[in-house]
């Protein structure tokens, strides 16, 4: 459960503590579920500025987020990688 007003996330009734940027990334992808975004597009939407991170930094944010919200971070169900393009929030759930 994602509560945008309280900026909280719950998994099986327990709150998951996310950093402000992790929450922003998750909420951006969730609000646009099914749409594929490049790392640059995610960065621009969340940081509200031109893309300045190395690709590995955005990948690290996604990896940390997956470890917190996914049952199996190496086989994600929520934040999906679209190889060669970027990421999307699964709209089939």
Long-range contacts (C-beta under 8 A, 24 or more apart in sequence): 2-26, 2-27, 2-30, 9-69, 11-69, 16-68, 16-69, 17-68, 18-65, 18-68, 21-46, 21-47, 21-61, 22-61, 22-64, 22-65, 22-68, 25-61, 25-62, 25-65, 26-65, 26-69, 26-79, 29-79, 29-87, 29-88, 29-89, 30-89, 32-88, 32-89, 33-88, 33-89, 33-90, 33-91, 34-88, 34-89, 34-90, 34-91, 35-88, 36-82, 36-85, 36-86, 36-87, 36-88, 37-86, 37-87, 37-88, 38-85, 38-86, 39-86, 39-87, 41-86, 42-86, 42-87, 62-87
